[in-house]
Amino acid sequence: MITGGTLGLTAAPVASERDMPDADVTPRAAGSLAALAFADRGVRSSVLRLPPTVHAEGDHGFVPMLIGIARDKGVSAYVGDGSNRRPAVHRSDAARLFRLALEQAPAGSILHGVAEEGIPIRTIAELIGRHLDVPTTAIAPDQAGEHFGWLSAFFATDVPTSSTLTRELLNWRPTGPGLVDDLDKGHYFHGPSNP
């Protein structure tokens, strides 16, 4: 089993396990294709794609980066109208899916570790602004690079992603808190890495 990501998927309206990223745009896609090819040789290979946000206390990924930018700039921002969406999963749900995949996934399976299809970036920015007590504002797409730096491309895209086929195949039922609830717990703002 190898881990992939959902970020390179561009299917509309919602990406599914049947969609493959463009290997010319997303180099990691080649690794997924190579792993899946082993199924033809009788190897029970699978790819488990995770969303850009796998969250829980101690997270060091995209959400803490957004919080750091909001702290540094004194404003919690989103690009355009903020309706672009990010899929997410709680770490405990992702871990449970890895176990189910190792035990039960048929050869050649593509799985999505996605509990929430898409949370609007504006919702995330508003929560960050409220917790940091800073204003929330829209940033024009042509100013996103200046505000977010290299992360601007990640925060400006709309990448809703489904896990319907994974849930049906492995009877996976995410039970961990959603990203909004996890943010509201406050540990992202008061933990050791976020004084």
Rosetta constraint file for C-alpha pairs under 8 A:
AtomPair CA 1 CA 35 HARMONIC 7.55 0.50
AtomPair CA 1 CA 45 HARMONIC 5.48 0.50
AtomPair CA 1 CA 46 HARMONIC 4.80 0.50
AtomPair CA 1 CA 47 HARMONIC 5.64 0.50
AtomPair CA 1 CA 48 HARMONIC 7.21 0.50
AtomPair CA 1 CA 102 HARMONIC 7.41 0.50
AtomPair CA 2 CA 32 HARMONIC 7.15 0.50
AtomPair CA 2 CA 35 HARMONIC 7.24 0.50
AtomPair CA 2 CA 46 HARMONIC 6.59 0.50
AtomPair CA 2 CA 47 HARMONIC 5.06 0.50
AtomPair CA 2 CA 48 HARMONIC 6.36 0.50
AtomPair CA 3 CA 47 HARMONIC 5.70 0.50
AtomPair CA 3 CA 48 HARMONIC 4.92 0.50
AtomPair CA 3 CA 49 HARMONIC 5.68 0.50
AtomPair CA 3 CA 50 HARMONIC 7.19 0.50
AtomPair CA 4 CA 28 HARMONIC 7.12 0.50
AtomPair CA 4 CA 29 HARMONIC 7.67 0.50
AtomPair CA 4 CA 32 HARMONIC 6.85 0.50
AtomPair CA 4 CA 47 HARMONIC 6.35 0.50
AtomPair CA 4 CA 48 HARMONIC 5.84 0.50
AtomPair CA 4 CA 49 HARMONIC 4.24 0.50
AtomPair CA 4 CA 50 HARMONIC 6.26 0.50
AtomPair CA 5 CA 48 HARMONIC 7.83 0.50
AtomPair CA 5 CA 49 HARMONIC 4.44 0.50
AtomPair CA 5 CA 50 HARMONIC 4.81 0.50
AtomPair CA 5 CA 51 HARMONIC 5.88 0.50
AtomPair CA 5 CA 52 HARMONIC 7.03 0.50
AtomPair CA 6 CA 49 HARMONIC 5.66 0.50
AtomPair CA 6 CA 50 HARMONIC 5.86 0.50
AtomPair CA 6 CA 51 HARMONIC 5.17 0.50
AtomPair CA 6 CA 52 HARMONIC 7.08 0.50
AtomPair CA 6 CA 112 HARMONIC 7.74 0.50
AtomPair CA 6 CA 159 HARMONIC 7.94 0.50
AtomPair CA 6 CA 161 HARMONIC 7.23 0.50
AtomPair CA 7 CA 51 HARMONIC 6.63 0.50
AtomPair CA 7 CA 52 HARMONIC 6.42 0.50
AtomPair CA 7 CA 159 HARMONIC 6.71 0.50
AtomPair CA 8 CA 21 HARMONIC 5.26 0.50
AtomPair CA 8 CA 22 HARMONIC 7.36 0.50
AtomPair CA 8 CA 25 HARMONIC 7.64 0.50
AtomPair CA 8 CA 26 HARMONIC 5.88 0.50
AtomPair CA 9 CA 15 HARMONIC 6.28 0.50
AtomPair CA 9 CA 19 HARMONIC 6.81 0.50
AtomPair CA 9 CA 20 HARMONIC 6.47 0.50
AtomPair CA 9 CA 21 HARMONIC 4.88 0.50
AtomPair CA 9 CA 22 HARMONIC 7.80 0.50
AtomPair CA 9 CA 159 HARMONIC 7.20 0.50
AtomPair CA 10 CA 15 HARMONIC 6.57 0.50
AtomPair CA 10 CA 21 HARMONIC 7.13 0.50
AtomPair CA 10 CA 159 HARMONIC 6.85 0.50
AtomPair CA 11 CA 15 HARMONIC 4.80 0.50
AtomPair CA 11 CA 16 HARMONIC 7.72 0.50
AtomPair CA 11 CA 19 HARMONIC 6.73 0.50
AtomPair CA 13 CA 160 HARMONIC 7.57 0.50
AtomPair CA 14 CA 159 HARMONIC 7.41 0.50
AtomPair CA 14 CA 160 HARMONIC 5.18 0.50
AtomPair CA 14 CA 161 HARMONIC 5.23 0.50
AtomPair CA 14 CA 162 HARMONIC 6.36 0.50
AtomPair CA 15 CA 19 HARMONIC 6.32 0.50
AtomPair CA 15 CA 159 HARMONIC 7.43 0.50
AtomPair CA 15 CA 160 HARMONIC 6.36 0.50
AtomPair CA 15 CA 161 HARMONIC 4.58 0.50
AtomPair CA 15 CA 162 HARMONIC 5.97 0.50
AtomPair CA 16 CA 112 HARMONIC 7.79 0.50
AtomPair CA 16 CA 161 HARMONIC 6.04 0.50
AtomPair CA 16 CA 162 HARMONIC 5.12 0.50
AtomPair CA 16 CA 163 HARMONIC 6.60 0.50
AtomPair CA 16 CA 164 HARMONIC 7.74 0.50
AtomPair CA 16 CA 165 HARMONIC 7.72 0.50
AtomPair CA 17 CA 110 HARMONIC 5.74 0.50
AtomPair CA 17 CA 111 HARMONIC 6.02 0.50
AtomPair CA 17 CA 112 HARMONIC 6.29 0.50
AtomPair CA 17 CA 162 HARMONIC 7.49 0.50
AtomPair CA 17 CA 163 HARMONIC 7.01 0.50
AtomPair CA 17 CA 165 HARMONIC 6.74 0.50
AtomPair CA 17 CA 166 HARMONIC 7.59 0.50
AtomPair CA 18 CA 110 HARMONIC 7.55 0.50
AtomPair CA 20 CA 29 HARMONIC 7.54 0.50
AtomPair CA 21 CA 25 HARMONIC 7.65 0.50
AtomPair CA 21 CA 26 HARMONIC 6.37 0.50
AtomPair CA 21 CA 29 HARMONIC 6.10 0.50
AtomPair CA 22 CA 26 HARMONIC 5.83 0.50
AtomPair CA 22 CA 29 HARMONIC 7.01 0.50
AtomPair CA 23 CA 27 HARMONIC 5.32 0.50
AtomPair CA 23 CA 28 HARMONIC 7.20 0.50
AtomPair CA 23 CA 29 HARMONIC 5.07 0.50
AtomPair CA 23 CA 30 HARMONIC 5.86 0.50
AtomPair CA 27 CA 31 HARMONIC 7.81 0.50
AtomPair CA 28 CA 32 HARMONIC 6.77 0.50
AtomPair CA 29 CA 33 HARMONIC 6.25 0.50
AtomPair CA 30 CA 34 HARMONIC 6.15 0.50
AtomPair CA 31 CA 35 HARMONIC 6.21 0.50
AtomPair CA 32 CA 36 HARMONIC 6.17 0.50
AtomPair CA 32 CA 47 HARMONIC 6.26 0.50
AtomPair CA 33 CA 37 HARMONIC 6.18 0.50
AtomPair CA 34 CA 38 HARMONIC 7.03 0.50
AtomPair CA 35 CA 39 HARMONIC 7.80 0.50
AtomPair CA 35 CA 45 HARMONIC 6.18 0.50
AtomPair CA 35 CA 46 HARMONIC 6.93 0.50
AtomPair CA 35 CA 47 HARMONIC 7.40 0.50
AtomPair CA 36 CA 45 HARMONIC 5.80 0.50
AtomPair CA 36 CA 46 HARMONIC 6.11 0.50
AtomPair CA 36 CA 47 HARMONIC 7.23 0.50
AtomPair CA 36 CA 107 HARMONIC 7.81 0.50
AtomPair CA 36 CA 108 HARMONIC 5.02 0.50
AtomPair CA 36 CA 109 HARMONIC 7.54 0.50
AtomPair CA 37 CA 41 HARMONIC 7.61 0.50
AtomPair CA 37 CA 108 HARMONIC 7.44 0.50
AtomPair CA 38 CA 42 HARMONIC 6.79 0.50
AtomPair CA 38 CA 43 HARMONIC 5.41 0.50
AtomPair CA 38 CA 44 HARMONIC 7.55 0.50
AtomPair CA 38 CA 45 HARMONIC 6.26 0.50
AtomPair CA 38 CA 108 HARMONIC 7.75 0.50
AtomPair CA 39 CA 43 HARMONIC 4.83 0.50
AtomPair CA 39 CA 44 HARMONIC 5.77 0.50
AtomPair CA 39 CA 45 HARMONIC 5.66 0.50
AtomPair CA 39 CA 107 HARMONIC 5.21 0.50
AtomPair CA 39 CA 108 HARMONIC 5.21 0.50
AtomPair CA 42 CA 107 HARMONIC 7.61 0.50
AtomPair CA 43 CA 107 HARMONIC 6.54 0.50
AtomPair CA 44 CA 105 HARMONIC 7.78 0.50
AtomPair CA 44 CA 106 HARMONIC 6.32 0.50
AtomPair CA 44 CA 107 HARMONIC 3.95 0.50
AtomPair CA 44 CA 108 HARMONIC 6.73 0.50
AtomPair CA 45 CA 106 HARMONIC 7.76 0.50
AtomPair CA 45 CA 107 HARMONIC 5.03 0.50
AtomPair CA 45 CA 108 HARMONIC 5.41 0.50
AtomPair CA 45 CA 109 HARMONIC 7.03 0.50
AtomPair CA 46 CA 101 HARMONIC 7.84 0.50
AtomPair CA 46 CA 105 HARMONIC 7.17 0.50
AtomPair CA 46 CA 106 HARMONIC 7.66 0.50
AtomPair CA 46 CA 107 HARMONIC 6.22 0.50
AtomPair CA 46 CA 108 HARMONIC 5.18 0.50
AtomPair CA 46 CA 109 HARMONIC 4.67 0.50
AtomPair CA 46 CA 110 HARMONIC 5.84 0.50
AtomPair CA 46 CA 111 HARMONIC 7.55 0.50
AtomPair CA 47 CA 108 HARMONIC 7.75 0.50
AtomPair CA 47 CA 109 HARMONIC 6.35 0.50
AtomPair CA 47 CA 110 HARMONIC 4.91 0.50
AtomPair CA 47 CA 111 HARMONIC 6.10 0.50
AtomPair CA 48 CA 98 HARMONIC 7.55 0.50
AtomPair CA 48 CA 101 HARMONIC 7.99 0.50
AtomPair CA 48 CA 110 HARMONIC 6.07 0.50
AtomPair CA 48 CA 111 HARMONIC 4.67 0.50
AtomPair CA 48 CA 112 HARMONIC 5.81 0.50
AtomPair CA 48 CA 113 HARMONIC 6.69 0.50
AtomPair CA 49 CA 110 HARMONIC 7.46 0.50
AtomPair CA 49 CA 111 HARMONIC 6.02 0.50
AtomPair CA 49 CA 112 HARMONIC 4.92 0.50
AtomPair CA 49 CA 113 HARMONIC 6.01 0.50
AtomPair CA 50 CA 54 HARMONIC 7.36 0.50
AtomPair CA 50 CA 89 HARMONIC 7.93 0.50
AtomPair CA 50 CA 94 HARMONIC 7.86 0.50
AtomPair CA 50 CA 112 HARMONIC 6.18 0.50
AtomPair CA 50 CA 113 HARMONIC 5.04 0.50
AtomPair CA 50 CA 114 HARMONIC 6.60 0.50
AtomPair CA 51 CA 86 HARMONIC 7.76 0.50
AtomPair CA 51 CA 87 HARMONIC 5.60 0.50
AtomPair CA 51 CA 88 HARMONIC 5.53 0.50
AtomPair CA 51 CA 89 HARMONIC 7.03 0.50
AtomPair CA 51 CA 113 HARMONIC 6.93 0.50
AtomPair CA 51 CA 114 HARMONIC 6.25 0.50
AtomPair CA 52 CA 62 HARMONIC 7.16 0.50
AtomPair CA 52 CA 86 HARMONIC 7.48 0.50
AtomPair CA 52 CA 87 HARMONIC 7.11 0.50
AtomPair CA 52 CA 88 HARMONIC 6.90 0.50
AtomPair CA 53 CA 61 HARMONIC 6.98 0.50
AtomPair CA 53 CA 62 HARMONIC 6.45 0.50
AtomPair CA 53 CA 63 HARMONIC 7.19 0.50
AtomPair CA 53 CA 86 HARMONIC 7.62 0.50
AtomPair CA 53 CA 87 HARMONIC 6.85 0.50
AtomPair CA 53 CA 88 HARMONIC 4.85 0.50
AtomPair CA 53 CA 89 HARMONIC 6.57 0.50
AtomPair CA 54 CA 59 HARMONIC 7.70 0.50
AtomPair CA 54 CA 61 HARMONIC 7.80 0.50
AtomPair CA 54 CA 88 HARMONIC 5.88 0.50
AtomPair CA 54 CA 89 HARMONIC 5.04 0.50
AtomPair CA 54 CA 90 HARMONIC 5.55 0.50
AtomPair CA 54 CA 91 HARMONIC 5.60 0.50
AtomPair CA 54 CA 94 HARMONIC 7.67 0.50
AtomPair CA 55 CA 59 HARMONIC 5.78 0.50
AtomPair CA 55 CA 88 HARMONIC 7.35 0.50
AtomPair CA 55 CA 89 HARMONIC 6.32 0.50
AtomPair CA 55 CA 90 HARMONIC 4.89 0.50
AtomPair CA 55 CA 91 HARMONIC 5.59 0.50
AtomPair CA 55 CA 179 HARMONIC 6.84 0.50
AtomPair CA 55 CA 182 HARMONIC 7.69 0.50
AtomPair CA 56 CA 90 HARMONIC 5.96 0.50
AtomPair CA 56 CA 91 HARMONIC 5.78 0.50
AtomPair CA 56 CA 182 HARMONIC 6.91 0.50
AtomPair CA 57 CA 187 HARMONIC 6.25 0.50
AtomPair CA 57 CA 188 HARMONIC 6.91 0.50
AtomPair CA 58 CA 188 HARMONIC 7.77 0.50
AtomPair CA 58 CA 191 HARMONIC 7.68 0.50
AtomPair CA 58 CA 193 HARMONIC 7.89 0.50
AtomPair CA 59 CA 63 HARMONIC 7.91 0.50
AtomPair CA 59 CA 64 HARMONIC 7.04 0.50
AtomPair CA 59 CA 188 HARMONIC 7.81 0.50
AtomPair CA 60 CA 64 HARMONIC 5.85 0.50
AtomPair CA 60 CA 65 HARMONIC 7.58 0.50
AtomPair CA 61 CA 65 HARMONIC 6.48 0.50
AtomPair CA 62 CA 66 HARMONIC 6.24 0.50
AtomPair CA 63 CA 67 HARMONIC 6.25 0.50
AtomPair CA 64 CA 68 HARMONIC 6.09 0.50
AtomPair CA 64 CA 188 HARMONIC 6.81 0.50
AtomPair CA 65 CA 69 HARMONIC 6.23 0.50
AtomPair CA 66 CA 70 HARMONIC 6.18 0.50
AtomPair CA 66 CA 76 HARMONIC 7.91 0.50
AtomPair CA 67 CA 71 HARMONIC 6.13 0.50
AtomPair CA 67 CA 76 HARMONIC 7.70 0.50
AtomPair CA 67 CA 128 HARMONIC 6.39 0.50
AtomPair CA 67 CA 189 HARMONIC 7.82 0.50
AtomPair CA 68 CA 72 HARMONIC 6.09 0.50
AtomPair CA 69 CA 73 HARMONIC 5.93 0.50
AtomPair CA 69 CA 76 HARMONIC 7.65 0.50
AtomPair CA 69 CA 148 HARMONIC 7.03 0.50
AtomPair CA 70 CA 74 HARMONIC 5.53 0.50
AtomPair CA 70 CA 75 HARMONIC 5.01 0.50
AtomPair CA 70 CA 76 HARMONIC 4.58 0.50
AtomPair CA 70 CA 77 HARMONIC 7.16 0.50
AtomPair CA 70 CA 128 HARMONIC 7.66 0.50
AtomPair CA 70 CA 129 HARMONIC 7.50 0.50
AtomPair CA 70 CA 134 HARMONIC 7.80 0.50
AtomPair CA 71 CA 75 HARMONIC 7.06 0.50
AtomPair CA 71 CA 76 HARMONIC 7.85 0.50
AtomPair CA 71 CA 132 HARMONIC 7.24 0.50
AtomPair CA 74 CA 134 HARMONIC 5.94 0.50
AtomPair CA 74 CA 135 HARMONIC 7.51 0.50
AtomPair CA 75 CA 129 HARMONIC 6.91 0.50
AtomPair CA 75 CA 134 HARMONIC 5.34 0.50
AtomPair CA 75 CA 135 HARMONIC 5.17 0.50
AtomPair CA 75 CA 136 HARMONIC 5.78 0.50
AtomPair CA 75 CA 137 HARMONIC 6.99 0.50
AtomPair CA 76 CA 125 HARMONIC 5.46 0.50
AtomPair CA 76 CA 126 HARMONIC 7.06 0.50
AtomPair CA 76 CA 128 HARMONIC 6.43 0.50
AtomPair CA 76 CA 129 HARMONIC 5.14 0.50
AtomPair CA 76 CA 134 HARMONIC 6.62 0.50
AtomPair CA 76 CA 135 HARMONIC 6.18 0.50
AtomPair CA 76 CA 136 HARMONIC 4.64 0.50
AtomPair CA 76 CA 137 HARMONIC 6.40 0.50
AtomPair CA 77 CA 122 HARMONIC 7.80 0.50
AtomPair CA 77 CA 125 HARMONIC 5.91 0.50
AtomPair CA 77 CA 136 HARMONIC 5.57 0.50
AtomPair CA 77 CA 137 HARMONIC 4.93 0.50
AtomPair CA 77 CA 138 HARMONIC 5.58 0.50
AtomPair CA 77 CA 139 HARMONIC 6.28 0.50
AtomPair CA 78 CA 82 HARMONIC 5.35 0.50
AtomPair CA 78 CA 121 HARMONIC 6.28 0.50
AtomPair CA 78 CA 122 HARMONIC 5.70 0.50
AtomPair CA 78 CA 125 HARMONIC 6.25 0.50
AtomPair CA 78 CA 136 HARMONIC 7.94 0.50
AtomPair CA 78 CA 137 HARMONIC 6.60 0.50
AtomPair CA 78 CA 138 HARMONIC 5.13 0.50
AtomPair CA 78 CA 139 HARMONIC 5.87 0.50
AtomPair CA 78 CA 155 HARMONIC 7.54 0.50
AtomPair CA 78 CA 156 HARMONIC 7.94 0.50
AtomPair CA 79 CA 138 HARMONIC 5.70 0.50
AtomPair CA 79 CA 139 HARMONIC 4.84 0.50
AtomPair CA 79 CA 140 HARMONIC 5.94 0.50
AtomPair CA 79 CA 141 HARMONIC 5.75 0.50
AtomPair CA 79 CA 144 HARMONIC 6.45 0.50
AtomPair CA 79 CA 155 HARMONIC 7.16 0.50
AtomPair CA 79 CA 156 HARMONIC 5.74 0.50
AtomPair CA 80 CA 138 HARMONIC 5.81 0.50
AtomPair CA 80 CA 139 HARMONIC 5.87 0.50
AtomPair CA 80 CA 140 HARMONIC 5.34 0.50
AtomPair CA 80 CA 141 HARMONIC 5.95 0.50
AtomPair CA 80 CA 156 HARMONIC 7.99 0.50
AtomPair CA 81 CA 122 HARMONIC 7.42 0.50
AtomPair CA 81 CA 138 HARMONIC 6.55 0.50
AtomPair CA 82 CA 120 HARMONIC 6.33 0.50
AtomPair CA 82 CA 121 HARMONIC 5.26 0.50
AtomPair CA 82 CA 122 HARMONIC 4.32 0.50
AtomPair CA 82 CA 123 HARMONIC 7.82 0.50
AtomPair CA 82 CA 138 HARMONIC 7.25 0.50
AtomPair CA 83 CA 120 HARMONIC 5.09 0.50
AtomPair CA 83 CA 121 HARMONIC 6.36 0.50
AtomPair CA 83 CA 122 HARMONIC 6.36 0.50
AtomPair CA 83 CA 158 HARMONIC 7.94 0.50
AtomPair CA 84 CA 120 HARMONIC 5.43 0.50
AtomPair CA 84 CA 121 HARMONIC 5.93 0.50
AtomPair CA 84 CA 122 HARMONIC 7.94 0.50
AtomPair CA 84 CA 156 HARMONIC 6.85 0.50
AtomPair CA 84 CA 157 HARMONIC 6.15 0.50
AtomPair CA 84 CA 158 HARMONIC 4.31 0.50
AtomPair CA 84 CA 159 HARMONIC 7.33 0.50
AtomPair CA 85 CA 118 HARMONIC 4.60 0.50
AtomPair CA 85 CA 119 HARMONIC 4.92 0.50
AtomPair CA 85 CA 120 HARMONIC 4.25 0.50
AtomPair CA 85 CA 121 HARMONIC 5.78 0.50
AtomPair CA 85 CA 157 HARMONIC 7.55 0.50
AtomPair CA 85 CA 158 HARMONIC 4.99 0.50
AtomPair CA 85 CA 159 HARMONIC 5.80 0.50
AtomPair CA 85 CA 160 HARMONIC 5.74 0.50
AtomPair CA 86 CA 117 HARMONIC 7.24 0.50
AtomPair CA 86 CA 118 HARMONIC 4.56 0.50
AtomPair CA 86 CA 119 HARMONIC 5.22 0.50
AtomPair CA 86 CA 120 HARMONIC 6.51 0.50
AtomPair CA 86 CA 121 HARMONIC 6.88 0.50
AtomPair CA 86 CA 158 HARMONIC 6.77 0.50
AtomPair CA 86 CA 159 HARMONIC 5.71 0.50
AtomPair CA 86 CA 160 HARMONIC 5.98 0.50
AtomPair CA 87 CA 114 HARMONIC 6.34 0.50
AtomPair CA 87 CA 115 HARMONIC 7.49 0.50
AtomPair CA 87 CA 116 HARMONIC 5.39 0.50
AtomPair CA 87 CA 117 HARMONIC 4.75 0.50
AtomPair CA 87 CA 118 HARMONIC 4.26 0.50
AtomPair CA 87 CA 119 HARMONIC 6.30 0.50
AtomPair CA 87 CA 159 HARMONIC 7.00 0.50
AtomPair CA 87 CA 160 HARMONIC 5.78 0.50
AtomPair CA 87 CA 161 HARMONIC 6.00 0.50
AtomPair CA 88 CA 114 HARMONIC 5.75 0.50
AtomPair CA 88 CA 115 HARMONIC 6.02 0.50
AtomPair CA 88 CA 116 HARMONIC 5.27 0.50
AtomPair CA 88 CA 117 HARMONIC 7.03 0.50
AtomPair CA 88 CA 118 HARMONIC 7.09 0.50
AtomPair CA 88 CA 119 HARMONIC 7.73 0.50
AtomPair CA 88 CA 178 HARMONIC 7.71 0.50
AtomPair CA 88 CA 179 HARMONIC 6.73 0.50
AtomPair CA 89 CA 93 HARMONIC 6.64 0.50
AtomPair CA 89 CA 94 HARMONIC 6.55 0.50
AtomPair CA 89 CA 113 HARMONIC 6.71 0.50
AtomPair CA 89 CA 114 HARMONIC 5.27 0.50
AtomPair CA 89 CA 115 HARMONIC 4.80 0.50
AtomPair CA 89 CA 116 HARMONIC 6.42 0.50
AtomPair CA 89 CA 176 HARMONIC 8.00 0.50
AtomPair CA 89 CA 178 HARMONIC 7.10 0.50
AtomPair CA 89 CA 179 HARMONIC 7.40 0.50
AtomPair CA 90 CA 94 HARMONIC 6.43 0.50
AtomPair CA 90 CA 115 HARMONIC 7.45 0.50
AtomPair CA 90 CA 176 HARMONIC 5.61 0.50
AtomPair CA 90 CA 177 HARMONIC 6.51 0.50
AtomPair CA 90 CA 178 HARMONIC 6.75 0.50
AtomPair CA 90 CA 179 HARMONIC 7.33 0.50
AtomPair CA 91 CA 95 HARMONIC 6.16 0.50
AtomPair CA 91 CA 176 HARMONIC 7.93 0.50
AtomPair CA 92 CA 96 HARMONIC 6.26 0.50
AtomPair CA 92 CA 176 HARMONIC 6.47 0.50
AtomPair CA 93 CA 97 HARMONIC 6.25 0.50
AtomPair CA 93 CA 113 HARMONIC 7.81 0.50
AtomPair CA 93 CA 115 HARMONIC 7.78 0.50
AtomPair CA 93 CA 174 HARMONIC 5.29 0.50
AtomPair CA 93 CA 175 HARMONIC 6.67 0.50
AtomPair CA 93 CA 176 HARMONIC 6.09 0.50
AtomPair CA 94 CA 98 HARMONIC 6.34 0.50
AtomPair CA 94 CA 113 HARMONIC 5.74 0.50
AtomPair CA 94 CA 114 HARMONIC 7.99 0.50
AtomPair CA 95 CA 99 HARMONIC 6.54 0.50
AtomPair CA 96 CA 100 HARMONIC 6.32 0.50
AtomPair CA 97 CA 101 HARMONIC 5.97 0.50
AtomPair CA 97 CA 113 HARMONIC 6.76 0.50
AtomPair CA 97 CA 172 HARMONIC 6.64 0.50
AtomPair CA 98 CA 102 HARMONIC 6.19 0.50
AtomPair CA 99 CA 103 HARMONIC 6.23 0.50
AtomPair CA 100 CA 104 HARMONIC 5.72 0.50
AtomPair CA 100 CA 105 HARMONIC 7.14 0.50
AtomPair CA 100 CA 170 HARMONIC 6.63 0.50
AtomPair CA 100 CA 172 HARMONIC 7.73 0.50
AtomPair CA 101 CA 105 HARMONIC 4.66 0.50
AtomPair CA 101 CA 170 HARMONIC 7.37 0.50
AtomPair CA 104 CA 170 HARMONIC 6.92 0.50
AtomPair CA 105 CA 109 HARMONIC 6.26 0.50
AtomPair CA 105 CA 169 HARMONIC 7.72 0.50
AtomPair CA 105 CA 170 HARMONIC 7.04 0.50
AtomPair CA 110 CA 166 HARMONIC 7.96 0.50
AtomPair CA 111 CA 163 HARMONIC 7.35 0.50
AtomPair CA 111 CA 165 HARMONIC 7.66 0.50
AtomPair CA 111 CA 166 HARMONIC 5.31 0.50
AtomPair CA 112 CA 162 HARMONIC 7.24 0.50
AtomPair CA 112 CA 163 HARMONIC 5.06 0.50
AtomPair CA 112 CA 166 HARMONIC 6.05 0.50
AtomPair CA 113 CA 163 HARMONIC 6.66 0.50
AtomPair CA 113 CA 166 HARMONIC 7.85 0.50
AtomPair CA 114 CA 161 HARMONIC 7.10 0.50
AtomPair CA 114 CA 162 HARMONIC 6.63 0.50
AtomPair CA 114 CA 163 HARMONIC 5.54 0.50
AtomPair CA 115 CA 163 HARMONIC 7.25 0.50
AtomPair CA 115 CA 174 HARMONIC 5.84 0.50
AtomPair CA 115 CA 178 HARMONIC 7.71 0.50
AtomPair CA 116 CA 162 HARMONIC 7.93 0.50
AtomPair CA 116 CA 178 HARMONIC 7.19 0.50
AtomPair CA 117 CA 160 HARMONIC 5.18 0.50
AtomPair CA 117 CA 161 HARMONIC 4.87 0.50
AtomPair CA 117 CA 162 HARMONIC 5.43 0.50
AtomPair CA 117 CA 163 HARMONIC 7.75 0.50
AtomPair CA 118 CA 159 HARMONIC 7.22 0.50
AtomPair CA 118 CA 160 HARMONIC 4.74 0.50
AtomPair CA 118 CA 161 HARMONIC 6.77 0.50
AtomPair CA 119 CA 123 HARMONIC 7.02 0.50
AtomPair CA 119 CA 124 HARMONIC 7.46 0.50
AtomPair CA 120 CA 124 HARMONIC 6.77 0.50
AtomPair CA 121 CA 125 HARMONIC 6.10 0.50
AtomPair CA 121 CA 155 HARMONIC 7.35 0.50
AtomPair CA 122 CA 126 HARMONIC 6.03 0.50
AtomPair CA 123 CA 127 HARMONIC 6.32 0.50
AtomPair CA 124 CA 128 HARMONIC 6.26 0.50
AtomPair CA 124 CA 180 HARMONIC 7.18 0.50
AtomPair CA 125 CA 129 HARMONIC 6.06 0.50
AtomPair CA 125 CA 136 HARMONIC 6.54 0.50
AtomPair CA 126 CA 130 HARMONIC 6.10 0.50
AtomPair CA 126 CA 136 HARMONIC 5.82 0.50
AtomPair CA 127 CA 131 HARMONIC 6.19 0.50
AtomPair CA 127 CA 180 HARMONIC 7.69 0.50
AtomPair CA 127 CA 183 HARMONIC 7.27 0.50
AtomPair CA 127 CA 184 HARMONIC 7.46 0.50
AtomPair CA 128 CA 132 HARMONIC 6.05 0.50
AtomPair CA 128 CA 183 HARMONIC 7.90 0.50
AtomPair CA 129 CA 133 HARMONIC 5.58 0.50
AtomPair CA 129 CA 134 HARMONIC 4.86 0.50
AtomPair CA 129 CA 135 HARMONIC 5.69 0.50
AtomPair CA 129 CA 136 HARMONIC 5.53 0.50
AtomPair CA 130 CA 134 HARMONIC 6.59 0.50
AtomPair CA 130 CA 135 HARMONIC 7.72 0.50
AtomPair CA 131 CA 186 HARMONIC 7.54 0.50
AtomPair CA 131 CA 189 HARMONIC 7.16 0.50
AtomPair CA 132 CA 189 HARMONIC 7.49 0.50
AtomPair CA 139 CA 143 HARMONIC 6.24 0.50
AtomPair CA 139 CA 144 HARMONIC 6.19 0.50
AtomPair CA 139 CA 147 HARMONIC 7.94 0.50
AtomPair CA 140 CA 144 HARMONIC 6.43 0.50
AtomPair CA 141 CA 156 HARMONIC 7.46 0.50
AtomPair CA 143 CA 147 HARMONIC 6.43 0.50
AtomPair CA 144 CA 148 HARMONIC 5.76 0.50
AtomPair CA 144 CA 149 HARMONIC 7.38 0.50
AtomPair CA 144 CA 152 HARMONIC 5.44 0.50
AtomPair CA 144 CA 156 HARMONIC 7.81 0.50
AtomPair CA 145 CA 149 HARMONIC 4.75 0.50
AtomPair CA 145 CA 150 HARMONIC 6.67 0.50
AtomPair CA 145 CA 151 HARMONIC 7.65 0.50
AtomPair CA 145 CA 152 HARMONIC 5.22 0.50
AtomPair CA 145 CA 153 HARMONIC 7.80 0.50
AtomPair CA 147 CA 152 HARMONIC 7.67 0.50
AtomPair CA 148 CA 152 HARMONIC 4.94 0.50
AtomPair CA 151 CA 155 HARMONIC 6.51 0.50
AtomPair CA 152 CA 156 HARMONIC 6.10 0.50
AtomPair CA 153 CA 157 HARMONIC 6.54 0.50
AtomPair CA 163 CA 167 HARMONIC 6.17 0.50
AtomPair CA 164 CA 168 HARMONIC 6.26 0.50
AtomPair CA 165 CA 169 HARMONIC 6.03 0.50
AtomPair CA 166 CA 170 HARMONIC 6.02 0.50
AtomPair CA 166 CA 171 HARMONIC 7.58 0.50
AtomPair CA 166 CA 172 HARMONIC 7.02 0.50
AtomPair CA 167 CA 171 HARMONIC 4.96 0.50
AtomPair CA 167 CA 172 HARMONIC 4.60 0.50
AtomPair CA 167 CA 173 HARMONIC 6.53 0.50
AtomPair CA 168 CA 172 HARMONIC 7.30 0.50
AtomPair CA 177 CA 181 HARMONIC 5.89 0.50
AtomPair CA 177 CA 182 HARMONIC 5.97 0.50
AtomPair CA 178 CA 182 HARMONIC 6.10 0.50
AtomPair CA 179 CA 183 HARMONIC 6.05 0.50
AtomPair CA 180 CA 184 HARMONIC 6.20 0.50
AtomPair CA 181 CA 185 HARMONIC 6.43 0.50
AtomPair CA 182 CA 186 HARMONIC 7.50 0.50
AtomPair CA 183 CA 187 HARMONIC 7.28 0.50
AtomPair CA 183 CA 188 HARMONIC 6.37 0.50
AtomPair CA 186 CA 190 HARMONIC 6.29 0.50
AtomPair CA 187 CA 191 HARMONIC 5.06 0.50
AtomPair CA 188 CA 194 HARMONIC 6.56 0.50
AtomPair CA 189 CA 194 HARMONIC 5.38 0.50
AtomPair CA 189 CA 195 HARMONIC 6.85 0.50
AtomPair CA 190 CA 194 HARMONIC 5.47 0.50
AtomPair CA 190 CA 195 HARMONIC 5.24 0.50
AtomPair CA 191 CA 195 HARMONIC 6.10 0.50
